[in-house]
Every structure is written in C-alpha cells, then in structure tokens.
Amino acid sequence: MTITVTLAVIIGLLVFGTPLIVSMAAGVALYTMLEGGWMMQYPQQVTEGMGSFVLLAMPLFILAGVVMNAGGIADRVFAFARSLFGPLPGGLAQVDVTTSLFFGGMVGTSVADLAGTGSTLIPQMKRHGYPAPYAAAVTASSSGIGPLIPPSSPMILYAAATGTSLGTLFFAGVVPGVILTVALMVTVGVQAKRNGWGEKIAFDWREVLRTLRASALAFGVPVLILLGLTLGVFTPTESGAFAVVYAILISAVAYRSLGLRRLYRCLVEAAVLTGEVMLIVGVSVALGAVLAMAGLPQVLADFATSVVPGDTQLGYVVVLTVVAVLAGMLFDPLIPVIMPVLLPTILQVGIDPVYFGVIIVLTVIVGQVTPPVAMSLVVAAKIAKVDAWAVLRANTPFLVATLVVLALVIAFPALATWLPSVLGQP
C-alpha cells in the first residue's frame, strides 16, 4: 500500500510539471516517513549512488562532449556526412541520422548529440522545405543512436547498477547501433520519396575525401577507445580521461578552435551538467533502493512467472522489456531506478546481463521520445520552435523503426553478444 501511494505521488507530481528530481526525491522521502525509516539513510543512499568507481567515467565523457561541441567538431562531422550521404533520398534528413551515428559515438548521450547536431541541422532542414515537426522528429530519434555507440552514458549507468563489464557493454552496443542507423535511414528514404522531400546534392568523391581529411581526427574518440579497450591499454574509466585529453588536443592544437577562455567555459558547463546528472543519478539510485525494499523485485518475478508461457527465457525477456519500456516513459534516467527491481529476476532466470543491457539502453531510447517525459522530443521541439505534440506525431514512423530494432535484438541475442565474443571480451 505504501509503495502504491509513493508511486502515485511521483506520477502525480510529474503530470503537474514538477521537475523529475523533485518528484523522485519527494517520493523517496514520503516512503521513508510512512514506513517509519531513518531519514538520514536517504542522503546516504544518494551519496552511495554517486560513489561508484565506474561512474567516474561520466563527468569525463561529459567534459569531452562539451569540448568537442565548443571546438566545432560537430560541424566537421556534419560536412563529411553531408558529402557522403546527402545525395541519398531524404538529403539532409539522411545527413542528420548519419551525423548522429558519428558524433553520438563521440559524446555518448542523446542530449549532447541534440545540442551538437540539432542546432545546425534543424534550421537547415526547415530552410530546404522539410516540415519543422519532421525535422525535429528526425533529430530526436537519431539522437538515440549515440547511447548505443561507445562511449555511452546509459551503459556506464547500467555497468554501475549491475556490476557488468563496461568494456563488454561498449562493444555490445555497436552492432545494434548500426542496425538502428540503417532502420532510421530506410524510414527517412521511404518518407522522402512519398512526400517529395529532399534537395538535390550531387555526389563528388573529391568532396568526400576533402571533408574526410578535415574531420578524420574527430573520429578518433570512438575508434581509439574501442582499440584501447581491445588491447587492454586502458580501463573503461580511464578511457574517459583519454577522451578528454584527445578532445582538447585536437580542438586546441590540430583545429585551433579552442582557446583558454573557451576551454574555461567548457569546464564550467561540464561541471554544471555533471552536477545535474549525478544528482539525478543519486536520487534515482535511492528510488531504486526504495522499490527494492518494498518487495517489487519479488512481485515482478512472481508476475513474470505467472504470465510467461512454458517458462521460456525469451518470454521473461519480453515481459521485463515491457516493464522497462513503461517505466522509461516516466523516468529519465531509467536505469538506476529500474535495475534494482529487474536485476534479481534477470539473474534468477539466467538472462545474460550484457545482452539485457543493450535491451535496456534501447528502452531508454524509446522512453526519450515517448510521453509523458519524452526529453529528446521536448528539446528538439524547442530547437525547431514547434509544438511538442506535432513532433510526437511526426516521430511515429521513427518510433516504430526503433521498436522493430528492439524486437530484433530481443529475438536474436547474437546481435548484442557476437562482437564482444569475437574480440574476446569477458
């Protein structure tokens, strides 16, 4: 009964527009008071939630992303993607998707990808005749590619919550990330031909090579991180420090687009973002602990056992994924909240945590473009200066494409586990 009231209060606060962190904190405090617990355990749980060594990579990758945005790296990546993919049906929309694959793989978060590509591509798409809601929808959905490509912030959270190898998770997301990119590109192409959208961009190998040379160093972050992890040069957490140093060097030395004053602003911006993200993570961990203390893991396990036909592992995965998708519509970040509830059932039925980690990241991507929270849609709508509900309608085909990729990963676990196994990751 107490946990029901707590969840009702959290959802009610969210419906009335209360900030997510305030809603979750109020829910945790309410549960503690109703259950007669020690109030001081609440700040302790928040502190412990932010204290994982794996989470040390989070502020480092945030800083690397801020530096790359400030250093104009997104513009170089955009120029290369435009020369290579612009001639395809859909033109700039295809460039939007592929830029997210390249740039998202450097910053690892949807919001950073939106900030880096949305402010450039959405206005350009509007000028070339694309409807503003469609331009925002393409950008919002394609920003979901970033969390699947290393370095990935959601995977860092998952590794911290479950104890799974972060390096293995980084590799596991690569193939699904490429598949999601292809699915979104196909969706863009079909819509472009149907509606006559797109501009004529001639294909020129010389332009492709020129823009590739200009942006080659920018692609070093994901490539060198994966290479370093494969060869054992550094740990996943140390790779965050490498990403920061690399981003500063190429922006300040190679491209000469980052001075001391701009670097200082990057440090301040990254510090603010890190404070916001880590506080939300800490409160999310506390909420997850409350849900676990309330016995929800056992309730979920009993429910899954009762509805899964034939007690099959695939059936359990489907049920747990549905639960995660529904939770992802309300909570962002989802992983610290939901994993304390799901993890006991995952271990009990023998589901590979790496495989399920990729599934959870995909549910995070779905949640970021699905109401009532839909953070990516809201940000994209603000950039495009259109109503978020119009963006939601335009996003429906892309949401369907993302759900198809999620279903493929559920049905074929090798899509997530093949690359780590080939590269000898544990």
HELIX and SHEET records of a PDB file:
HELIX    1   1 THR A    2  VAL A   15  1                                  14    
HELIX    2   2 LEU A   20  LEU A   34  1                                  15    
HELIX    3   3 GLN A   41  GLY A   49  1                                   9    
HELIX    4   4 VAL A   54  LEU A   56  5                                   3    
HELIX    5   5 ALA A   57  ALA A   70  1                                  14    
HELIX    6   6 ILE A   73  PHE A   85  1                                  13    
HELIX    7   7 LEU A   92  VAL A  107  1                                  16    
HELIX    8   8 SER A  110  ASP A  113  1                                   4    
HELIX    9   9 LEU A  114  GLY A  118  3                                   5    
HELIX   10  10 SER A  119  ARG A  127  1                                   9    
HELIX   11  11 ALA A  132  SER A  142  1                                  11    
HELIX   12  12 SER A  143  LEU A  148  5                                   6    
HELIX   13  13 SER A  153  THR A  162  1                                  10    
HELIX   14  14 LEU A  166  ALA A  172  1                                   7    
HELIX   15  15 VAL A  174  ASN A  195  1                                  22    
HELIX   16  16 TRP A  205  SER A  215  1                                  11    
HELIX   17  17 ALA A  216  PHE A  219  5                                   4    
HELIX   18  18 GLY A  220  LEU A  231  1                                  12    
HELIX   19  19 PRO A  236  LEU A  249  1                                  14    
HELIX   20  20 ILE A  250  ALA A  254  3                                   5    
HELIX   21  21 LEU A  260  MET A  293  1                                  34    
HELIX   22  22 LEU A  296  VAL A  307  1                                  12    
HELIX   23  23 PRO A  309  ASP A  311  5                                   3    
HELIX   24  24 GLN A  313  GLY A  328  1                                  16    
HELIX   25  25 ILE A  335  VAL A  349  1                                  15    
HELIX   26  26 PRO A  353  GLY A  367  1                                  15    
HELIX   27  27 MET A  375  ALA A  384  1                                  10    
HELIX   28  28 ALA A  388  ALA A  394  1                                   7    
HELIX   29  29 THR A  396  ALA A  411  1                                  16    
HELIX   30  30 ALA A  414  VAL A  422  1                                   9    
END                                                                             
